Structures are given as C-alpha cells and as structure tokens.
Amino acid sequence: EFRRVLFRSDFIVIDPSGDLMVTDTKNAMIAATEYLIVTDTSTYSVDSVKVTLAFGEKIRKTYNKKLRYLGTLLGGFKKPHLADKQDTLAALEKIPGFLSEYIIPDDSKVDIAQKANKPLDQISKHSPAARKYRQLTKYIEAN
C-alpha cells in the first residue's frame, strides 16, 4: 500500500540529512504538490527538519504555490536507542506536523523485504512496521 502512495508523481519523501540545495531535491519540490519529511534521532535531526521546512516554504512562496507539507515522520528507531534520545524526541514533537502516531519502528522484516525486493506486506503483514506503514498510507491518502 505504501509503495502505491510513494509512486504518486505529485508526492515526495525527503530525507533532511542530505544537501537540500542539490538540484534534484529542489526540482522535486518544485514539481510536487505534497512532501513528507522522514528523520531519525541523530544529533542534528531537529535542525535538519527545521532547515527542510524553511526550504520547503521558500520553494512554495517562490516557485510552487501548491506545495504542501504533510508532516514529519520518525522512522527506523530501536526502542532502547529511542529511550536515550528523549530530548531529541521531545524537540521533534514540537515541530508542527510531527506525526508521532505514525512512528515507524525498527523491524527486521523490513530488511528481509528490501533484500527480497518485495513489499513488506508480502513478507510479514503483521509486523509492527507493516502496521504503521498501512496507517501512514491511510493518513497520506486522506490528506
């Protein structure tokens, strides 16, 4: 289900840890109508999300009035690791549009699906990550 949403041509997913000034990111934001930011709990994740939001707003004002921010998602966390990152998580939760109810947990089934080049639902429909991806897909489709 999530792959189907990802392949909509007007929707992009942005990893803010990269260089936002690369032409591909800028062009993708100019062409898209919606974007979702996916982040982690690294030291600079909150600043990276804020920079990405400011960049998206600049693109919206300058090039693409239809560009819409869908939210920020935390993906691939490990529960023990997340427990050590409560300050980062609290800061992320203050970011407008942080999708705390759709946090994608670290799940070994995701790696298996990627290696097999198959959708996660085909590998393990009931894995925690598969359930969250289905919830996220419904959210994106509804918005």
Secondary structure as UniProt FT lines:
FT   HELIX           2..6
FT   TURN            9..10
FT   STRAND          11..14
FT   TURN            16..17
FT   TURN            20..21
FT   HELIX           23..31
FT   STRAND          34..39
FT   TURN            43..44
FT   HELIX           45..62
FT   TURN            65..66
FT   STRAND          68..77
FT   HELIX           79..83
FT   TURN            84..85
FT   HELIX           86..93
FT   TURN            96..97
FT   HELIX           100..102
FT   STRAND          104..105
FT   HELIX           108..116
FT   HELIX           120..123
FT   TURN            125..126
FT   HELIX           128..142
//
